[in-house]
Amino acid sequence: MSYALAIGCSNTDATWGYPYWDDSRKKIWPKWPELLGNKLRKKVRNVAASGMSNHAQFLRAIHIIASDDPPDEVWWMMTYSRSEEHTSELQSR
């Protein structure tokens, strides 16, 4: 299957929105991978996660690239250089 792999942190995470204490008011808008995919007419698999460090993003991307269904392209918006994991759970994904 032909697709682009999108990887990154909250700036890329399709499920991250403007946070409210009340989830019913949470606003989620299209992120750059969806917008770019629509513009280029390219299927996008977005595996980004809020709070994910560059190292964890890299490991996740390599795992997918080495799979039986590798992407044609990788779109990566790296997070801040000193970003650390917010939870150790993200490292195990």
Helices and strands as residue ranges (DSSP letters): E 4-8, G 23-25, H 32-40, E 44-46, H 54-65, E 73-77, G 88-92
